[in-house]
């Protein structure tokens, strides 16, 4: 795990039934240099694959799956429950296709509920929860860095408009755009009030939230804390510990402070350093020719309006904790020094190209923005009845297409077995590109599929 970064438990025999035999000290990692970072990432890989046990604190008998610490109103949470959770022994139980950290088959679907009022349910009816297919985590360190820079750009535009309105005494309209992605307009009134009615695909705080299929989670750290509690009943002390709940054992399972800030950093660091997806080049000649034509058709049909091929990134240094998390997730002002991971030192980073400004071009095929994806005529992707974090039921984040050939099935519920199927399911803001695809000749459609089938996840 790296010298000096773990705080060991009392001596236990080698056959102890624990996945966590020591906790990681955040401060020691932050000041421990490259060796400590390498040890942190290695430990994160172990924790991601670990099958947590009751001795570790698995389960949450007196607490719900809610992201805000919430006690159960009656009874106890079952040891395992397919709908309300806990529903898995390890992170890798669901994130495993084609490799640990990847996506999941339909059998690995999870059920999303706020957990405040609907903690007790045993039905798959969408009135009780939203069923979601497992997303891939490969390349997510780059995704979070892009979101951080976009958030900084948008909030700087807002602050500039506020200063201008104050100085001139006049209303100011500002176009919110970052990295070639438009998030609509913000109006700042002369009296300092803001009009958010023309925002597009983002919350009023102008924080780009790149994670989950609804785009509601700010960071890998926040995502990890939420998932550990919901899916495993493993509770992070930075949210469920004494500071926010007044208890060291909020879920009353007999294990105090189940995951330390350092433990969460380890899982975060491993996810952040996962290789970005790649492009297959070992193709037969006919596939290569058709895929090249399909890449051009992808742009020509309008798919790239949302699935933008690349987004430019200024810095590859991943700071943990990040700058935009809210209370209940460790924040930068709460640590003496952050853990800094330079993703440029990862072997896979050599595959990143750079533009004429020296920025890294991240081949994400997405815009990190939410869009309405259904309409009255094409509504297959609109099968949810519950909103999540106040995001409308028909609104989803643009799915990144890098690695898409390795992450079937498709759609937020995994309802579609082929790429052709899920393209045809696009309605709403994706309807025009979908119609262009359907009305194209067979060779053009085959080319698009051939191109998408070159976007793969590899362990390198």
QUITACOR-V727277 format. One record per residue. N is the residue number from 1. PHI is phi in whole degrees, 0 to 359 (999 if undefined). PSI is psi in radians with two decimals (NA if undefined). NEAR is the number of other C-alpha atoms within 10 Angstrom. Layout:
# QUITACOR-V727277
<<N & PHI & PSI & NEAR> <N & PHI & PSI & NEAR>>
This chain:
# QUITACOR-V727277
<<1 & 999 & -0.13 & 19> <2 & 101 & 2.31 & 18> <3 & 296 & 2.29 & 11> <4 & 80 & 0.10 & 13> <5 & 256 & -0.09 & 23> <6 & 250 & 2.56 & 21> <7 & 252 & 1.89 & 11> <8 & 285 & 2.60 & 11> <9 & 285 & 3.13 & 10> <10 & 299 & 2.70 & 7> <11 & 305 & 2.34 & 7> <12 & 225 & 2.71 & 10> <13 & 293 & 2.79 & 6> <14 & 298 & -0.43 & 7> <15 & 265 & 0.28 & 6> <16 & 303 & 2.50 & 10> <17 & 268 & 1.13 & 14> <18 & 230 & 2.55 & 17> <19 & 268 & -0.48 & 16> <20 & 249 & 1.86 & 22> <21 & 259 & -0.16 & 16> <22 & 203 & 2.73 & 17> <23 & 254 & 2.63 & 19> <24 & 269 & 2.38 & 25> <25 & 270 & 1.94 & 17> <26 & 304 & -0.83 & 23> <27 & 299 & -0.66 & 16> <28 & 292 & -0.60 & 17> <29 & 292 & -0.78 & 28> <30 & 300 & -0.52 & 21> <31 & 253 & 0.11 & 16> <32 & 266 & -0.03 & 17> <33 & 79 & -2.92 & 13> <34 & 297 & -0.64 & 15> <35 & 297 & -0.71 & 12> <36 & 294 & -0.68 & 20> <37 & 296 & -0.78 & 23> <38 & 299 & -0.72 & 18> <39 & 294 & -0.64 & 20> <40 & 297 & -0.82 & 28> <41 & 297 & -0.74 & 24> <42 & 298 & -0.72 & 17> <43 & 292 & -0.62 & 21> <44 & 298 & -0.69 & 23> <45 & 298 & -0.72 & 21> <46 & 296 & -0.75 & 17> <47 & 291 & -0.59 & 21> <48 & 295 & -0.62 & 22> <49 & 269 & -0.22 & 19> <50 & 296 & 2.46 & 17> <51 & 263 & 1.80 & 19> <52 & 292 & 2.56 & 23> <53 & 241 & 3.01 & 17> <54 & 301 & -0.55 & 17> <55 & 292 & -0.45 & 16> <56 & 279 & -0.36 & 22> <57 & 111 & 0.22 & 24> <58 & 301 & 2.47 & 25> <59 & 94 & 2.80 & 30> <60 & 213 & 1.25 & 30> <61 & 304 & -0.58 & 20> <62 & 247 & 0.27 & 19> <63 & 226 & 2.81 & 25> <64 & 259 & -3.14 & 30> <65 & 279 & 0.03 & 29> <66 & 298 & 2.55 & 20> <67 & 287 & -0.40 & 20> <68 & 267 & 2.23 & 17> <69 & 311 & 2.07 & 21> <70 & 224 & 2.19 & 19> <71 & 283 & 2.62 & 20> <72 & 288 & 2.53 & 20> <73 & 281 & -0.47 & 13> <74 & 203 & 2.70 & 9> <75 & 62 & -2.76 & 10> <76 & 228 & 2.63 & 16> <77 & 293 & 2.36 & 22> <78 & 297 & 2.72 & 16> <79 & 305 & -0.80 & 15> <80 & 225 & 2.42 & 18> <81 & 215 & 2.16 & 15> <82 & 295 & -0.57 & 17> <83 & 269 & -1.14 & 23> <84 & 279 & -0.16 & 28> <85 & 75 & 3.00 & 25> <86 & 301 & 2.50 & 26> <87 & 231 & 0.14 & 23> <88 & 204 & 2.66 & 22> <89 & 276 & -0.54 & 19> <90 & 216 & 2.82 & 18> <91 & 297 & -0.69 & 22> <92 & 289 & -0.17 & 21> <93 & 299 & -0.60 & 18> <94 & 254 & -0.72 & 25> <95 & 272 & 1.51 & 22> <96 & 214 & 0.04 & 21> <97 & 247 & 2.15 & 20> <98 & 273 & -0.04 & 18> <99 & 216 & 2.83 & 16> <100 & 306 & 2.28 & 21> <101 & 101 & -0.13 & 25> <102 & 274 & -2.65 & 21> <103 & 268 & -2.88 & 26> <104 & 216 & 2.66 & 25> <105 & 288 & 3.04 & 18> <106 & 303 & -0.59 & 19> <107 & 297 & -0.34 & 10> <108 & 266 & 0.19 & 17> <109 & 303 & 2.61 & 20> <110 & 241 & 2.94 & 23> <111 & 239 & 2.12 & 20> <112 & 259 & 2.12 & 21> <113 & 219 & 2.62 & 25> <114 & 297 & -0.50 & 20> <115 & 84 & 0.00 & 21> <116 & 274 & -0.89 & 17> <117 & 255 & -0.39 & 13> <118 & 244 & 0.85 & 14> <119 & 282 & -0.48 & 23> <120 & 253 & 1.73 & 21> <121 & 206 & 2.60 & 14> <122 & 229 & 0.39 & 11> <123 & 250 & 2.58 & 12> <124 & 269 & 0.07 & 13> <125 & 299 & 2.30 & 12> <126 & 296 & -0.13 & 14> <127 & 292 & -0.39 & 11> <128 & 261 & -0.51 & 23> <129 & 198 & 2.92 & 25> <130 & 254 & 2.20 & 23> <131 & 270 & 2.28 & 20> <132 & 230 & 2.45 & 20> <133 & 280 & 2.67 & 24> <134 & 284 & 2.25 & 27> <135 & 277 & 2.66 & 24> <136 & 284 & 2.58 & 26> <137 & 254 & -0.03 & 23> <138 & 295 & 2.29 & 25> <139 & 81 & 0.11 & 24> <140 & 289 & -0.32 & 23> <141 & 297 & -0.74 & 25> <142 & 294 & -0.68 & 25> <143 & 300 & -0.79 & 25> <144 & 294 & -0.68 & 22> <145 & 296 & -0.70 & 22> <146 & 300 & -0.80 & 25> <147 & 298 & -0.68 & 24> <148 & 297 & -0.80 & 21> <149 & 293 & -0.67 & 18> <150 & 295 & -0.73 & 22> <151 & 300 & -0.77 & 20> <152 & 299 & -0.73 & 18> <153 & 297 & -0.85 & 17> <154 & 295 & -0.73 & 23> <155 & 290 & -0.53 & 16> <156 & 293 & -0.68 & 14> <157 & 297 & -0.73 & 17> <158 & 298 & -0.83 & 24> <159 & 296 & -0.63 & 13> <160 & 295 & -0.69 & 14> <161 & 294 & -0.67 & 23> <162 & 297 & -0.76 & 23> <163 & 296 & -0.73 & 14> <164 & 294 & -0.75 & 16> <165 & 297 & -0.68 & 21> <166 & 293 & -0.69 & 17> <167 & 286 & -0.60 & 10> <168 & 262 & -0.33 & 10> <169 & 70 & 0.37 & 13> <170 & 236 & 2.70 & 14> <171 & 296 & 2.54 & 18> <172 & 231 & 2.25 & 21> <173 & 257 & 2.28 & 17> <174 & 233 & 2.29 & 16> <175 & 280 & 2.20 & 17> <176 & 266 & 1.85 & 21> <177 & 218 & 2.40 & 15> <178 & 214 & 2.33 & 20> <179 & 55 & 0.59 & 14> <180 & 80 & 0.12 & 11> <181 & 252 & 2.19 & 17> <182 & 266 & 2.29 & 16> <183 & 249 & 0.43 & 21> <184 & 88 & -2.63 & 16> <185 & 233 & 2.60 & 18> <186 & 237 & 2.30 & 23> <187 & 252 & 2.21 & 22> <188 & 250 & 2.08 & 24> <189 & 282 & 2.81 & 18> <190 & 300 & -0.48 & 17> <191 & 273 & 0.10 & 12> <192 & 94 & -0.16 & 17> <193 & 287 & 2.62 & 12> <194 & 248 & 2.48 & 18> <195 & 249 & 1.95 & 14> <196 & 263 & 0.13 & 15> <197 & 294 & -0.32 & 11> <198 & 253 & 0.24 & 12> <199 & 293 & 2.64 & 18> <200 & 227 & 2.08 & 17> <201 & 72 & 0.41 & 22> <202 & 206 & 2.75 & 20> <203 & 282 & 2.90 & 16> <204 & 296 & -0.39 & 13> <205 & 280 & -0.06 & 11> <206 & 62 & 0.53 & 19> <207 & 266 & 2.12 & 20> <208 & 283 & 2.08 & 28> <209 & 251 & 1.78 & 24> <210 & 271 & -0.08 & 28> <211 & 247 & 2.65 & 23> <212 & 83 & 2.78 & 17> <213 & 288 & -0.24 & 20> <214 & 262 & -0.10 & 24> <215 & 65 & 0.95 & 23> <216 & 241 & -0.05 & 22> <217 & 249 & 2.32 & 20> <218 & 283 & -0.66 & 22> <219 & 215 & 2.83 & 27> <220 & 297 & -0.58 & 26> <221 & 294 & -0.84 & 25> <222 & 298 & -0.80 & 22> <223 & 304 & -0.76 & 17> <224 & 295 & -0.79 & 21> <225 & 300 & -0.80 & 25> <226 & 299 & -0.83 & 23> <227 & 293 & -0.68 & 18> <228 & 300 & -0.73 & 22> <229 & 288 & -0.86 & 25> <230 & 294 & -0.87 & 28> <231 & 272 & -0.44 & 25> <232 & 236 & -0.23 & 26> <233 & 68 & 0.46 & 32> <234 & 259 & 2.05 & 27> <235 & 252 & 2.25 & 29> <236 & 282 & 2.31 & 24> <237 & 294 & -0.45 & 26> <238 & 292 & -0.31 & 20> <239 & 244 & -0.71 & 21> <240 & 257 & 0.06 & 28> <241 & 275 & -2.89 & 23> <242 & 294 & -0.51 & 15> <243 & 299 & -0.79 & 12> <244 & 261 & -0.42 & 16> <245 & 245 & -0.25 & 15> <246 & 78 & 0.15 & 10> <247 & 224 & 2.56 & 15> <248 & 273 & -0.31 & 18> <249 & 228 & 1.19 & 21> <250 & 300 & -0.66 & 25> <251 & 275 & -0.02 & 28> <252 & 57 & 0.78 & 17> <253 & 256 & 0.11 & 18> <254 & 90 & 0.00 & 15> <255 & 239 & 2.15 & 17> <256 & 270 & 2.57 & 19> <257 & 45 & 1.17 & 21> <258 & 292 & -0.65 & 22> <259 & 230 & 2.13 & 24> <260 & 279 & 2.87 & 19> <261 & 305 & -0.62 & 22> <262 & 293 & -0.65 & 23> <263 & 297 & -0.78 & 23> <264 & 297 & -0.68 & 25> <265 & 298 & -0.63 & 27> <266 & 296 & -0.84 & 29> <267 & 294 & -0.68 & 25> <268 & 298 & -0.81 & 27> <269 & 297 & -0.71 & 28> <270 & 296 & -0.75 & 21> <271 & 296 & -0.73 & 23> <272 & 295 & -0.46 & 26> <273 & 261 & 0.05 & 25> <274 & 300 & 2.43 & 24> <275 & 301 & 2.55 & 23> <276 & 288 & 2.60 & 27> <277 & 302 & 2.85 & 25> <278 & 230 & -3.04 & 19> <279 & 239 & 2.27 & 17> <280 & 289 & 2.31 & 14> <281 & 241 & -0.18 & 10> <282 & 275 & 1.09 & 9> <283 & 252 & 2.59 & 11> <284 & 301 & 2.68 & 8> <285 & 303 & -0.69 & 9> <286 & 291 & -0.68 & 8> <287 & 297 & -0.78 & 17> <288 & 302 & -0.78 & 18> <289 & 294 & -0.78 & 14> <290 & 294 & -0.69 & 18> <291 & 295 & -0.68 & 23> <292 & 297 & -0.73 & 15> <293 & 294 & -0.65 & 18> <294 & 295 & -0.60 & 22> <295 & 297 & -0.70 & 19> <296 & 292 & -0.71 & 14> <297 & 295 & -0.62 & 20> <298 & 305 & -0.78 & 24> <299 & 289 & -0.78 & 16> <300 & 295 & -0.54 & 14> <301 & 282 & -0.22 & 19> <302 & 101 & 0.05 & 18> <303 & 298 & -0.58 & 22> <304 & 285 & -0.07 & 18> <305 & 300 & -0.68 & 18> <306 & 254 & -0.76 & 22> <307 & 275 & 1.22 & 21> <308 & 292 & 2.32 & 20> <309 & 301 & -0.82 & 21> <310 & 224 & 2.64 & 18> <311 & 236 & 2.40 & 21> <312 & 275 & 2.37 & 20> <313 & 238 & 2.28 & 22> <314 & 278 & -0.66 & 14> <315 & 228 & 2.49 & 16> <316 & 255 & 0.22 & 18> <317 & 271 & 2.08 & 15> <318 & 262 & 1.96 & 21> <319 & 265 & 2.30 & 16> <320 & 235 & 2.13 & 23> <321 & 284 & 2.85 & 25> <322 & 275 & 3.13 & 22> <323 & 273 & -0.17 & 16> <324 & 236 & 0.21 & 17> <325 & 285 & 2.71 & 17> <326 & 258 & 3.13 & 10> <327 & 305 & 2.47 & 10> <328 & 98 & -0.21 & 19> <329 & 237 & 2.33 & 23> <330 & 309 & 2.35 & 22> <331 & 242 & 2.78 & 17> <332 & 302 & -0.65 & 17> <333 & 288 & -0.10 & 11> <334 & 259 & 0.04 & 9> <335 & 235 & 2.65 & 14> <336 & 289 & -0.71 & 9> <337 & 214 & 2.42 & 17> <338 & 281 & 2.84 & 20> <339 & 272 & 2.11 & 25> <340 & 247 & 2.10 & 18> <341 & 242 & 2.06 & 23> <342 & 272 & 1.81 & 14> <343 & 293 & -0.29 & 19> <344 & 296 & -0.36 & 16> <345 & 273 & -0.07 & 12> <346 & 284 & 2.44 & 13> <347 & 305 & -0.63 & 11> <348 & 290 & -0.32 & 18> <349 & 294 & -0.33 & 16> <350 & 295 & -0.28 & 9> <351 & 278 & -0.18 & 12> <352 & 285 & 2.26 & 13> <353 & 271 & 2.87 & 14> <354 & 233 & 2.61 & 14> <355 & 270 & -3.06 & 10> <356 & 290 & -0.18 & 6> <357 & 268 & -0.06 & 8> <358 & 87 & 0.09 & 12> <359 & 280 & 2.58 & 16> <360 & 280 & 2.38 & 22> <361 & 262 & 1.93 & 17> <362 & 269 & 2.00 & 22> <363 & 278 & 1.17 & 23> <364 & 277 & -0.54 & 23> <365 & 56 & 0.90 & 22> <366 & 197 & 3.01 & 24> <367 & 235 & 0.03 & 26> <368 & 59 & 0.49 & 28> <369 & 240 & 2.66 & 23> <370 & 271 & 2.56 & 26> <371 & 220 & 2.63 & 20> <372 & 288 & 2.18 & 20> <373 & 242 & 0.11 & 23> <374 & 224 & 2.80 & 23> <375 & 213 & -3.08 & 17> <376 & 296 & -0.54 & 9> <377 & 274 & -0.54 & 9> <378 & 229 & 1.72 & 17> <379 & 234 & 0.27 & 15> <380 & 299 & -0.52 & 18> <381 & 272 & 0.08 & 22> <382 & 253 & 0.84 & 20> <383 & 265 & 0.20 & 15> <384 & 265 & 2.50 & 20> <385 & 250 & -0.18 & 15> <386 & 247 & 2.34 & 18> <387 & 283 & 2.73 & 17> <388 & 235 & 2.19 & 17> <389 & 50 & 0.66 & 12> <390 & 68 & 0.32 & 9> <391 & 267 & 2.25 & 17> <392 & 304 & 2.73 & 15> <393 & 294 & -0.48 & 19> <394 & 262 & 0.22 & 21> <395 & 248 & 2.27 & 22> <396 & 222 & 2.67 & 23> <397 & 292 & 2.50 & 25> <398 & 302 & 2.17 & 24> <399 & 288 & 2.16 & 26> <400 & 298 & 2.36 & 21> <401 & 263 & -0.12 & 19> <402 & 296 & 2.36 & 28> <403 & 80 & 0.11 & 27> <404 & 297 & -0.49 & 22> <405 & 292 & -0.28 & 20> <406 & 254 & 0.14 & 20> <407 & 232 & 0.43 & 23> <408 & 298 & 2.65 & 21> <409 & 280 & 3.08 & 22> <410 & 241 & 2.90 & 22> <411 & 89 & 2.75 & 22> <412 & 295 & -0.33 & 24> <413 & 253 & -0.06 & 20> <414 & 74 & 0.57 & 21> <415 & 280 & -0.27 & 17> <416 & 244 & 2.21 & 19> <417 & 272 & -0.32 & 13> <418 & 233 & 2.77 & 14> <419 & 294 & -0.66 & 19> <420 & 301 & -0.75 & 15> <421 & 300 & -0.82 & 13> <422 & 286 & -0.53 & 18> <423 & 298 & -0.77 & 21> <424 & 293 & -0.29 & 17> <425 & 274 & -0.08 & 21> <426 & 287 & 2.12 & 24> <427 & 241 & -2.80 & 24> <428 & 56 & -2.23 & 19> <429 & 291 & -0.27 & 16> <430 & 265 & 0.04 & 23> <431 & 294 & -0.73 & 21> <432 & 297 & -0.79 & 15> <433 & 293 & -0.67 & 23> <434 & 299 & -0.80 & 22> <435 & 295 & -0.68 & 16> <436 & 298 & -0.69 & 15> <437 & 296 & -0.82 & 23> <438 & 296 & -0.66 & 16> <439 & 274 & -0.08 & 11> <440 & 288 & 2.85 & 14> <441 & 288 & 2.86 & 10> <442 & 301 & -0.66 & 10> <443 & 296 & -0.67 & 12> <444 & 294 & -0.79 & 22> <445 & 298 & -0.74 & 19> <446 & 297 & -0.63 & 17> <447 & 296 & -0.73 & 23> <448 & 300 & -0.79 & 25> <449 & 296 & -0.76 & 21> <450 & 301 & -0.69 & 21> <451 & 295 & -0.86 & 25> <452 & 298 & -0.55 & 21> <453 & 287 & -0.08 & 19> <454 & 270 & -0.16 & 22> <455 & 269 & 1.80 & 20> <456 & 232 & 2.89 & 19> <457 & 252 & 2.20 & 25> <458 & 229 & 2.66 & 16> <459 & 273 & 1.10 & 13> <460 & 198 & NA & 12>>
